[in-house]
Amino acid sequence: MSVAKRVVVGLSGGVDSAVAAHLLQRQGYDVRAVTLQLFSGQAAEDARQVADKLGISHQIVDARELFRRRVIDSFAETYRRGRTPNPCVVCNRAAKWETLLACADETGADYVATGHYAKLVRHPVTGRYCLERAGEKDQTYALHNLSQEQLARTLMPIGGYMKPDVRRIAADLGLSVADKPDSQDICFIPDGDYGQFLASLGIDSPPGNFVDQKGRVLGRHRGLIHYTLGQRKGLGMGFGRRVFVREIRPEANEIVLGEEASAAAEVWVEDVNWMALPGMTGPTRLTGKLRYAQREASCFAETTAGRLRCLFDQPQRAVTPGQSAVFYDGPFLACGGRIAASA
């Protein structure tokens, strides 16, 4: 390129964003690194070492207050309502991209970039910015809420790479993060104890009854915040047989158990973000997934009263209000939103 375009890379301290920064350098971009301090324990030192090794400027931006307001408060409120939140989806749009774009504006950068496994393209029919799946590490599910304005200024340079290739590039560069393990948990709850974390925020979740589908009391639960739909392990007591959480009833403070996980073919989705598609004029054949690790399933979707009504060909297990539902038009992410209800 005749004049180097400037890009702000979100350098997280992991291998993916480090290699993303290197690839952009190699493509001729003027790369500036920013590490967002979202919560305690962010790997700022690893990010600094990567920036030094690559010879790029590095800035740490304190976004903890924004993160608390937009992500943690939303997480806590969703659990308070007896639902299961997806904080990473909220964080990507409302914390990470919002802050990175603000940094880009301050430094005169044209783009922001991250180390996510997704391909940023224009849909061949609608012309809208959208994400295309990116192999076995595909992260489009967690990015479904990004706006057209955010996507228009985003680069995702590792979308076409496999994870072993990314690690190999980092090792060849002598980066200290080449073999750093992937993070597995929600960043602000590294030990995975959601109940303890929510209790530390002052959320009251008193014990109540486990009941069967006929309302008969089976035992006592520790509080609704400790459970999610479809859960089988960690119920806190033995029942002499395998049982699943089929329903959570906040009004009665009850958890319904059954020998089979609940399943539903009809799913209602709210707060829909349109990506490849600008909307729907009638029933549309798509594929959808209701959890990050779930396989996609065929469905018909249509908009009704401001929400998306999705009818799957086969019932889906443990449809969980509060979680994300994401839909694809072939390889392209069509839209996504938050599960409101199922039937």
Secondary structure, 3 states (H helix, E strand, C coil): CCCCCEEEEECCCCHHHHHHHHHHHHCCCEEEEEEEECCCCCCHHHHHHHHHHHCCEEEEEECHHHHHHHHHHHHHHHHHCCCCCCHHHHHHHHHHHHHHHHHHHHHCCCEEECCCCCEEEECCCCCCEEEECCHHHCCHHHHCCCCHHHHHCEECCCCCCCHHHHHHHHHHHCCCCCCCCCCCCCCCCCCCCHHHHHHHCCCCCCCEEEECCCCCEEEEECCHHHCCCCCCCCCCCCCCCCCEEEEEECCCCEEEEECCCCEEEEEEEEEEEECCCCCCCCCEEEEEECCCCCCCEEEEEEEECCEEEEEEEEEEECCCCCCEEEEEECCEEEEEEEEEEEC
